[in-house]
């Protein structure tokens, strides 16, 4: 069975969120394409907000993006 092609915007958001929660700087965005880069930044901002509010580790697990996409 073939896998469906993954949505690059959703993947960019997830990776940005994980980078933000782990405290990586905004300059660490590896993407070039403008649309996916913006999604990465959106995820990064949300991840940083969650980190600042203390929603890391077990307390923030419910905020993690869906890892199956």
C-alpha positions as CSV (number, residue, x, y, z in Angstrom):
1,X,0.0,0.0,0.0
2,X,1.4,3.4,-0.9
3,X,1.6,6.2,1.6
4,X,-0.2,9.4,0.9
5,X,2.1,12.3,0.2
6,X,2.6,14.2,3.4
7,X,1.6,17.8,3.6
8,X,4.8,19.9,3.5
9,X,3.2,22.8,5.4
10,X,2.1,20.5,8.3
11,X,5.5,19.0,8.5
12,X,7.1,22.4,8.5
13,X,4.8,23.6,11.3
14,X,5.6,20.5,13.4
15,X,9.3,20.8,12.9
16,X,9.2,24.5,13.8
17,X,7.1,23.8,16.9
18,X,9.7,21.2,18.0
19,X,12.5,23.7,17.4
20,X,10.7,26.4,19.4
21,X,9.9,24.1,22.3
22,X,13.5,23.0,22.5
23,X,14.7,26.6,22.5
24,X,16.4,26.8,19.1
25,X,16.8,30.2,17.6
26,X,14.6,31.6,14.9
27,X,17.6,31.7,12.5
28,X,17.8,27.9,12.5
29,X,15.0,27.5,10.0
30,X,16.3,25.2,7.3
31,X,13.6,25.9,4.7
32,X,13.9,28.0,1.6
33,X,10.4,28.0,0.1
34,X,8.4,31.0,1.3
35,X,5.2,29.2,2.1
36,X,6.7,26.3,4.1
37,X,9.2,28.7,5.7
38,X,6.2,30.8,7.0
39,X,4.6,27.7,8.5
40,X,7.9,26.8,10.2
41,X,7.9,30.2,11.8
42,X,4.3,29.9,12.9
43,X,5.2,26.6,14.6
44,X,8.3,28.0,16.1
45,X,6.4,31.0,17.6
46,X,3.8,28.6,19.1
47,X,6.5,26.3,20.4
48,X,8.4,29.3,22.0
49,X,5.2,30.5,23.6
50,X,4.6,27.0,25.1
51,X,8.1,26.9,26.4
52,X,7.8,30.3,28.1
53,X,4.6,29.2,29.7
54,X,6.2,26.1,31.0
55,X,4.4,23.6,28.8
56,X,7.4,21.5,28.2
57,X,7.9,17.8,28.9
58,X,5.0,15.9,30.2
59,X,3.0,19.0,31.0
60,X,3.0,20.1,27.4
61,X,2.5,16.7,25.7
62,X,-1.1,17.5,24.8
63,X,0.0,20.6,22.9
64,X,2.4,18.7,20.6
65,X,1.4,18.7,16.9
66,X,0.0,15.4,15.6
67,X,3.1,13.3,15.0
68,X,1.5,11.1,12.4
69,X,1.4,13.8,9.7
